[in-house]
């Protein structure tokens, strides 16, 4: 079996955060969130990493992240651009938004030659998540069996605004449904979401959620590719400027059609991110606490 690859989605430009958050320092040594993910991934056993970025940030990304990681990983850079569409499709007029996480992952197809994990560059996931991903992909698995690391919703929200999360239904250790809720806000130990901006639906804090922390067999790339044209045909007429081809959409389709199953790997880690500028100090404080506990050294993979 080919060694597992870690695919890191880093093409987003951080519109809500207000900067290129993938490379924003989060400590006094200049480490970004992605540095902590790479440190945890290396400890878990990963030695191949694929970064999905935009051409617009390539020079900065190489200098700040990719070139340094060459000492530790087989590093590949691939690009997600709006015009990377199936034959017969063109970018709608006025569209500037990327096509979503499933499209981004598909852009890495040429750089992946075996099982692969997918994470977001701007999420701190914790060491346990990377170990769970690597152990799943390194062990025996049935064809068309994949995995997802699940977090408790209350450990993934921010005080500073809304977030998007995949709300999961789990039965017998396997995912049966995942619904992308694009506007979730914290409500004490629980949360609530809205679809129309007016009506709010409560969500319990312990509901399992997807943080785009997946482990896929190599056959999954073909699913991303083959389903994309039909998705475009259905969604472009409805929302040409903002529709997104999300990973949970493809996963859900596989599950509902009985063509695959997704094992849920429980995770007791706390998620941290910098969705908003005000989240940055919270994460810096959390890193300082984790260093005091001996969870991370002062210097990571430098």
C-alpha positions in Angstrom: 0.0 0.0 0.0 1.3 3.5 -0.8 2.0 5.7 2.1 -0.9 8.0 3.2 -0.8 11.6 2.0 -2.0 14.6 4.0 -3.9 17.0 1.8 -4.2 20.5 3.3 -6.8 22.9 2.0 -5.1 26.3 2.0 -6.6 28.2 -1.0 -9.0 30.3 1.0 -8.0 33.9 1.3 -9.5 34.5 4.8 -12.4 36.9 3.8 -13.9 37.0 7.3 -10.6 37.0 9.1 -9.2 39.9 7.0 -5.9 38.5 5.8 -4.0 35.4 4.6 -4.7 33.5 7.8 -2.9 30.3 6.6 0.4 32.0 7.2 -0.5 34.4 10.1 1.9 33.9 13.1 0.1 32.7 16.3 3.1 32.7 18.6 6.3 34.8 19.2 8.4 32.4 17.1 6.4 33.0 14.0 4.6 29.7 13.8 1.2 29.6 12.0 -1.6 27.2 12.8 -0.5 25.1 10.0 2.9 24.6 11.7 1.2 22.9 14.6 -0.8 20.7 12.2 2.4 19.6 10.4 4.2 18.9 13.7 1.3 16.7 14.9 1.1 15.0 11.4 4.8 14.2 11.5 4.5 12.7 15.0 1.6 10.6 13.8 3.6 9.2 10.9 2.7 11.3 7.8 5.6 11.8 5.4 3.7 13.1 2.3 1.9 16.4 2.3 0.0 18.2 -0.5 -0.8 21.8 -0.1 -3.7 23.2 -2.1 -3.2 27.0 -2.6 -4.0 29.8 -5.1 -1.3 31.1 -7.4 -1.8 34.5 -5.8 -0.2 33.4 -2.5 2.3 31.0 -3.9 5.5 33.1 -3.3 4.6 33.8 0.3 3.4 30.3 1.0 6.6 28.8 -0.3 8.7 31.1 1.8 6.8 30.8 5.0 5.7 27.2 4.9 6.5 24.9 2.0 10.3 25.4 1.7 10.8 24.7 5.4 8.8 21.5 5.3 11.0 20.0 2.5 13.3 18.6 5.3 10.5 16.6 6.8 8.0 15.7 4.1 7.6 14.9 0.4 6.0 18.3 -0.4 3.7 19.0 -3.3 2.0 22.2 -4.2 -1.2 22.2 -6.3 -3.5 25.0 -7.2 -7.2 25.6 -7.0 -8.5 28.2 -9.5 -11.9 29.1 -10.7 -11.4 28.0 -14.2 -10.5 24.4 -13.2 -13.9 23.0 -14.4 -15.1 20.0 -16.4 -15.2 20.3 -20.2 -18.3 22.3 -21.3 -18.4 24.6 -18.2 -17.2 28.2 -17.8 -16.9 30.5 -14.8 -20.1 32.5 -14.3 -19.8 36.2 -14.8 -19.0 37.9 -11.5 -17.9 34.7 -9.7 -14.9 35.2 -7.4 -15.7 32.6 -4.7 -13.8 29.2 -4.9 -15.8 26.2 -5.8 -15.6 24.5 -2.4 -13.8 21.8 -0.5 -14.7 18.9 -2.8 -13.4 20.8 -5.8 -10.2 21.8 -3.9 -9.6 18.2 -3.0 -10.1 17.1 -6.6 -7.4 19.6 -7.7 -4.9 17.4 -5.8 -5.7 14.2 -7.7 -2.5 14.2 -9.7 -0.4 14.5 -6.5 -2.1 11.7 -4.5 -1.2 8.1 -5.2 -2.8 6.2 -2.3 -5.1 6.8 0.7 -5.2 10.4 1.8 -6.4 12.6 4.6 -7.9 16.0 4.1 -7.8 18.9 6.6 -8.2 22.7 6.5 -5.0 24.8 6.8 -6.6 27.2 9.3 -7.9 24.6 11.8 -6.0 23.5 14.9 -7.2 19.9 15.3 -5.0 18.5 18.0 -2.5 15.6 18.0 -5.2 12.9 18.6 -6.9 13.8 15.3 -3.8 13.2 13.2 -3.1 9.9 15.0 -6.6 8.7 14.4 -6.4 9.6 10.7 -3.0 7.9 10.1 -3.8 4.8 12.1 -7.0 4.3 10.1 -5.3 4.7 6.7 -2.3 2.5 7.7 -4.4 -0.4 8.9 -6.7 -2.8 7.0 -9.9 -1.3 5.6 -12.6 -2.5 3.3 -12.7 -1.0 -0.2 -15.0 2.1 -0.2 -14.6 2.4 3.6 -13.5 5.9 4.6 -13.3 7.7 7.9 -14.1 11.1 9.5 -12.8 12.5 12.8 -15.8 13.9 14.8 -15.7 16.7 17.3 -18.3 17.9 19.8 -19.9 21.0 18.5 -19.3 23.0 21.7 -15.5 22.5 21.2 -15.6 24.0 17.7 -17.5 27.3 18.0 -16.2 30.8 18.6 -17.5 33.7 20.6 -16.8 36.1 17.8 -19.3 35.2 15.1 -20.9 32.4 13.1 -19.1 29.3 11.7 -19.9 26.6 9.2 -20.0 23.0 10.4 -21.1 19.6 9.1 -23.7 18.4 11.5 -23.5 14.6 11.7 -25.8 11.7 12.5 -23.9 8.6 13.7 -25.2 5.0 14.0 -23.2 2.1 15.1 -19.9 4.0 14.7 -20.7 4.9 11.1 -21.8 8.2 9.6 -25.4 8.1 8.2 -25.8 11.7 7.4 -23.9 15.0 7.4 -25.6 18.3 6.7 -23.6 21.5 6.1 -24.9 24.3 8.3 -23.2 27.5 7.1 -24.3 29.8 9.9 -24.0 28.5 13.4 -23.6 30.6 16.5 -22.7 29.8 20.1 -25.4 29.7 22.7 -23.7 29.1 26.1 -22.7 25.4 26.1 -24.9 24.8 23.1 -25.5 26.5 19.7 -28.1 27.4 17.1 -28.1 27.7 13.3 -30.1 29.6 10.7 -30.8 29.1 7.1 -32.7 32.4 6.4 -31.0 34.8 8.9 -34.1 35.1 10.9 -35.3 31.7 12.3 -32.8 30.0 14.6 -32.8 26.2 15.3 -31.2 25.0 18.5 -28.3 22.5 18.4 -27.0 20.5 21.5 -23.4 21.2 22.3 -22.5 17.5 22.2 -23.7 16.8 18.7 -20.9 15.4 16.5 -19.6 17.7 13.8 -17.3 17.4 10.9 -14.4 19.8 10.8 -13.3 18.6 7.3 -11.0 16.1 8.9 -11.3 13.1 6.6 -9.5 9.9 5.7 -10.3 8.6 2.2 -9.3 5.6 0.1 -7.7 6.4 -3.3 -11.0 5.5 -5.1 -12.6 8.7 -3.6 -10.9 11.0 -6.1 -13.0 9.4 -8.9 -16.1 10.1 -6.9 -15.2 13.8 -6.6 -14.5 13.9 -10.3 -17.5 12.0 -11.6 -20.1 13.8 -9.5 -18.9 17.3 -10.2 -20.6 17.9 -13.6 -24.1 16.9 -12.3 -23.6 19.1 -9.3 -22.7 22.0 -11.5 -25.8 21.4 -13.7 -28.0 21.4 -10.6 -26.5 24.3 -8.7 -25.2 26.8 -11.2 -28.7 28.0 -12.2 -29.7 28.5 -8.6 -26.7 30.3 -7.2 -24.0 30.9 -9.9 -21.8 33.2 -7.8 -21.7 31.4 -4.5 -22.7 27.7 -4.7 -20.0 25.4 -3.3 -19.1 21.8 -4.0 -18.7 20.6 -0.4 -16.9 17.4 0.7 -20.0 16.4 2.8 -22.2 16.5 -0.3 -20.1 13.8 -2.0 -19.8 11.8 1.2 -23.5 12.0 1.8 -24.2 10.9 -1.8 -22.0 7.8 -1.3 -23.7 6.9 1.9 -27.3 7.4 0.6 -26.5 5.3 -2.5 -25.0 2.5 -0.5 -21.7 2.9 -2.4 -19.5 3.6 0.6 -19.4 4.0 4.3 -17.6 6.3 6.7 -16.3 5.2 10.0 -16.5 7.9 12.7 -13.4 8.3 14.7 -14.2 10.1 18.0 -12.0 12.9 19.0 -11.7 14.5 22.4 -9.5 17.4 21.2 -10.7 21.0 21.3 -10.7 22.8 17.9 -9.1 26.2 17.6 -9.2 28.5 14.6 -8.9 32.1 13.5 -12.1 32.5 11.6 -12.2 36.1 12.8 -9.5 38.5 13.7 -10.6 38.5 17.3 -10.0 34.7 17.5 -6.3 35.2 17.2 -5.6 36.2 20.8 -7.7 33.3 22.1 -5.6 30.8 20.1 -2.3 32.4 21.2 -3.5 32.0 24.8 -4.4 28.4 24.2 -1.0 27.6 22.7 0.7 29.1 25.7 -1.3 26.9 28.0 -0.5 23.8 25.9 3.2 24.6 26.0 3.0 24.9 29.8 1.5 21.4 29.9 4.3 20.1 27.8 2.2 19.3 24.7 4.3 21.3 22.3 7.9 22.4 22.4 9.0 26.1 21.8 10.3 25.1 18.4 8.3 22.9 16.0 9.5 21.7 12.6 11.8 24.6 11.7 
